[in-house]
Amino acid sequence: MLYLADTEIFRISMQRRLLCVDDEEVIRVTLAAILKRHGFEVTTAASVAEALQKITSQPFDVLLSDLNIGNPGDGLTVVSAMRRTQPEAVTVILTGYPAFETALEAIRQQVDDYIVKPADIPVLVSTIENKLAKLPRERQSPPPKRVAMLLQEHAGRIEELWLQAVAEDAALSQRALGREDPVAYLRELLKEVIRAAQSYSGQASVEHFAVTRHGRRDWEGYTSGMILREFCLLRRVLAQIVQENLLGVNLSYLVPDLAIVNESLDEQAQATLGTLPENISSRRVGTP
């Protein structure tokens, strides 16, 4: 019995102390319950003032804060206080897609990571655990990446998001996914976009890709509008990937890199339309 009691005391002493800051009670209660099941000792705060009081009076291993607590960007105030008072604590921000200015401020405040709402709980817990497993000096962010490298590293997620978007589009779902391998098609397109971004000049082998793509696709039932819709969905997916990883992007080059990506997509779309049969651009679905 003594051994069991000692083990339980040891287990409790090893619990990670986490401060959860959010002005929505439902989120505070829900996250606290979930994180407790994963071995965290959770303290909650509903305002910046309450969070600051707890930061200055209690030790914490982790800060998990909403970005907007009452006012936009309040979460960064809490992060700043935690960095000054308890510099070894892991700091994670919960937010919708972070704006460019927010990412700059987050980098300045040395936020360890973003979790985009609605939070994926396994990802949230894994992120916190991975950060805690490293010594404070090892938590420093790796060198920022150019957009080309970011897209290359997240190619699998790009495929997943694009296929999901196409499947949810009423007009595209029956045509784009019914008669061909959409993954092979997307990979070829993405390869050319990344190649353009890597050159930082926007000059990709558009003609080669367009011919390859035309040879692979069955265009029966397509209109030019549907093809452009596919490109529009891909553009949105690429923007989402960048938004989700703003802390890891080289912000000094973000605008020109995105301009090159968009220019490459435009060139690929124009080249693709140029390879279509003469009457396909004006054909409507269902027209003989």
PyMOL commands that set and color helices and strands:
alter all, ss='L'
color gray80, all
select helices_A, chain A and resi 2-13+25-37+48-55+74-85+100-108+121-132+136-139+147-153+155-168+170-176+182-199+206-216+224-244+246-248+254-274+280-282
alter helices_A, ss='H'
color red, helices_A
select strands_A, chain A and resi 16-21+40-45+62-66+90-95+113-116
alter strands_A, ss='S'
color yellow, strands_A
deselect
rebuild
show_as cartoon
